[in-house]
Amino acid sequence: MKIDFGGHEFLLHPSGVLFWPEKSLVIVSDLHLEKGSHFALRGFFLPPYDTKETLIRLHSVLNELSAQKILVLGDTFHDVKGFFRLPAEERKLFDKLLRYEPIWIKGNHDGDFVPSGFKAFKSLVLGGLVFNHEAKAGTRLEISGHFHPKVEIVHKKARISRPCFIEDGNKMILPSFGAYTGGLPVTHASFRHILQNPRIYALGEKIYNIQI
């Protein structure tokens, strides 16, 4: 689904990435790589396949869109040591991102860690738009992540929860892309403090414009 935001055309992709055709740029948020190994270290077993699954899906989308650049909106790893726990195959998949002139926005889970080859920013202005990990009060034309928005819908008498984009023409919050990430309902008070009369776009086989 194509939308206009801040005077630019964007594609909302069913995978959860935002594509900026004008710049051939994929924008993705909250991969939370190595979340499984993070919890395993603390005695809570999760199957150790989240990083591989997440990166394979991401590369598939990059190829599909013929993207030339990528911007990660923070919380790329689940903790500051996650990069150093990458198994060999997952490390190769991660290093393949260096082909895309990668831009790294610092998230709260990432700390001060920045992988080699990424241009790092706490906040970035590009084409008159502001890119932050977490939405900031008073910031105009801002694209961010952090909150992992999701929307609940009723379909055939079943309640279904889906990740979603949410935006109001001034701020846009991306869904989380990571395999093991949860979500915060768009009805939560956190969103009411950030967005005014937001539009909600749920992920599925295609993008669905949802009214709540």
C-alpha positions, 0 to 999 in steps of 0.5 A: 500500500502506498501512502504520502507522508511528509510530502514523500511517497512510501510503500507500506510492505506486508512484511512490516518494512517501510520502503522509500522508493525515491531513495531506494531505502528500506526502513525497518525497526526492532529486529531484536536479534539474539533475543533467544540467546539472551533469554537462554543465558538467563535460564529461559529456553527459546528455540535459537532460530529467531535471528536466522529467521529474521535476517532471512526474511529481511534479505528476502524483502530487500531483494524483492524491493531491489533496495539499495539502502537500509535504515534500522530504527533501533533495537536491532539487537536485543542487548548490547552483547547480542552481536558477539553471540551471533553464530557463524551463519547468522553473522554472514547474514548480518554482514550482508547488510553492509551491501546496503549502505546501512544506517544505524539509529541507536535504540534503548536495547542497543546501548552505545554499540554500533557494528562496524560499517554502519553509519550511526545516529541517535537522530537523523534528518533525511528529506525533511523527515526525522528518524528516531528510535522512540517518538519524541514530543514536539518533533514533526514529521517523525518516523520511529519504532520502539512501541511494537504497535499491534491491532486487535480485530474480530474476523469470523467471530475470532479475535486476531492480533496483528502488527501494524503501522500507525500514523497521523500525517505527522508521526509514523510508528513502524511495527517490530520486525523481529521473529520473537517480538511482542506488541503494544495494542494501539488502544494503549495510552502511550499512543494517545499521547503521541498521535492524533486521529491515527490511521492504522494499517495491519499486516497480513497477506497485504496491508489492511486499513483498519478502523477502531 
